[in-house]
Amino acid sequence: MRQIRLHDTRRGEVVDFEPRDPGRASIYACGPTVYSRIHIGNARPFVVYSLLKRFLEAEGLETTLVMNVTDVNDKIYDAARAADPPVASDELAREMTAAYVADTDALGLGRPDHEPLAGETIDGIIALIGTLIEAGSAYAVDGDVYFSVRSDSAYGELSHRSVDAMDQGEGVEGASRKRDPLDFALWKATKEGEDTAWDAPWGRGRPGWHIECSAMAEGLLGVGFDIHGGGNDLVFPHHENEAAQTRMARGSELARIWMHNGMLQLAGEKMAKSTGNIEPLAAVVERWGPEAVILFFVSGHYRQPLLFGDTELEAARTSARRIREQAARTVAGPSPEELSGHREAFFDSLADDFNTPKALAALHAWLRGASGIDSPGNEDLVAMLTCLGLESLLEPAEVPEADESALALLREREEARAAGDFERADALRDELAALGWEVRDGAGGAELVRP
Ligand SMILES: [Zn+2]
C-alpha cells in the first residue's frame, strides 16, 4: 500500500496519513446549512470528500464518511421568516434538506455513510455543553451558554491566529453577557420569532453552530478520528471552535488531520451565497451533465481556488466526451505492460495530497497510450474512473431524441443556409446550442448531436 500524504492545516504542511484504526479511515466533513438550494460552490466539499473516500477505499482502507446537515441555524430562522408566505423554520429545513439530497444525488457519487442532522443530535449536544461547564470551560448566563476561549491554551493553533486578534463574528449578539468578547455561544436562549427550540438545563433555546459539529462528529466517529474536512472559509472560527470544544471536554483532539478545500471563484471573487450571480448546483448539472461537473472539480487541486465559468465547464464536457469515446474502444482484461505505469502515476498522484489534476493527466496519458494498441484492456480504466466517480463514462451515452421544436429550428437553419442567410443560420445554431444540441453537418445533411 502507498504511503498516503495529506495537507494538515494545523501543522501547516503535508503529513503522512496514519489512521487511528489500522485498515480503516474516518472522515467528517461539514455539510450545508439548509436555508436555500445549494449552489455549485457548496458542491465542492461534497465532491472532494466523496472522492477522497473512494480513493482511500481503492487503497484498501475501510472508510466511513460523515457529512452533516446543519438544520438549526440563524440563517434558517431568517429565511423562514422572510419567505412569502412565512414558513415554519423546521419545515423549511426539511424541505431544503430533501432538495440538497436530490441535488447532490444527481452527481451520481452516492451518499456519505452518515448524514446526521443537528436537530436530531440535541441530547448529545446538551451533554457536551454540560461537560464543558463542569470542566470550567463554559458558563451559563441568562439562558445562554458561552465557551470561555481563554480557558484553552491551545486556542488559535488550528487557524494560526493570535487570540488577541480574533473576532468570533457574533457582532453585538450576547456582547453584554460574555465575560470576554472572545467567547462564543454554545447555547442560545430562544428569542422572539424563533419557532424551533428545545429544553435544556439552562433554559429553552437551541445550540450554536460550532457545538453541533463537535457533537455530531464525536457521536458517529469518536474523538481522534482521522480527517476533518470542510471549506477553507470554515477554518476560523468554525473549526477552531470545534477543536477547542472537544479538546476541553475530552482532553484530546477531535481529529488527526484538518483538511480544507479552496473556494470556487466567479469573476475573481469568492463564491458565497451572499453575492449574486451564483448558479444552483441543480442547474449546472442539468446543463452540463454530472460527469462534466465532476471533471471540472477534479481539474483543480482541492486546496486551490477554482475558477467557475462556461469555458471551464465546456472544457470538462469535452474531456468527458473523449474519455467516453476511448472507453468504448477498450475491451476487458489486464493492461499491457506499457500502460500500467500511467495507472501507477494516477494513484501515486492521489496519494500525494490528493492531487487530482495530476491524476487526471495520468488518466489521459493512459488513454493516449491505449489508442495506439490493439487490445488495451479496461481494468485500469475501470479502476481509475471509479476512483474519480466517473464510472458512468464506461457506458455509452444515452442520447435523447431531438424533440419537435429542436428539429423545427434545424429545418429553419437548413432553409436559411440554402437561401444564403448565414447570419440567420448561425443565430439558429446558437439557439440550438443553448438547448444543448450541436449541429453536425455531414454528407447526408445536418443532424443534431449532444456535445
Ligand atoms: Zn461543521
Residues whose N, C-alpha, C, O or C-beta is under 5 A from the ligand:
A	BS01	ZN	C30 C213
